[in-house]
Amino acid sequence: MADVQATLQELGIASHWIEARRLVAHCEPPSLVVAHTGLAGREFLLTPQAAAAWWAMQQQARADQITLALVSAFRSVARQREIVLEKLGQGLPIDTVLQSVAPPGFSEHHTGRAIDIGTSEDCALEEVFEDTPAYQWLTLHAADFGFHMSYPRDNPCGFVFEPWHWCYHEGRV
């Protein structure tokens, strides 16, 4: 956690900000498997349990004529730092960046259980995903597979509404 604290300090993220947003630190898992390989050969990694739940959920959605596509899965603390630095490099202030990107060490993606879901439609990682049949299907069925939307409107963590971001919770099916 000392590395995370140093990274937060480097990025100008005060500990009181983390506490005020009630963010939870997330560790990287000991084991990951390839849940999907994208067209460009990019591997999407998840814990074995989350991958199995994802495959089952995707299969049922397909049977229901719904397309679910992985847009993002496991993300290391180091990669999260890079994402924040990229946004800062675009001239965005840290407060703006942290409305849509969790600080390094505090992203559910570090757990290997969080996924960002898209469709064949061009609305990945945009609020308009809420208007897709895929989102409607997820709201009705994702919990059956252990997935729950992490950041609904007005969530206590202060993140923007992310209808595409779902996290697998073992034992909460």
Secondary structure, 3 states (H helix, E strand, C coil): CHHHHHHHHHHCCCHHHHHHCCCCCCCCCCCCEEEEECCCCCEEEECHHHHHHHHHHHHHHHHCCCCCEEEECCCCHHHHHHHHHHHHHCCCCHHHHCCCCCCCCCCHHHHCCEEEEECCCCCCCCHHHHHCHHHHHHHHHHHHHCEEECCCCCCCCCCCCCCCEEEECCCCC
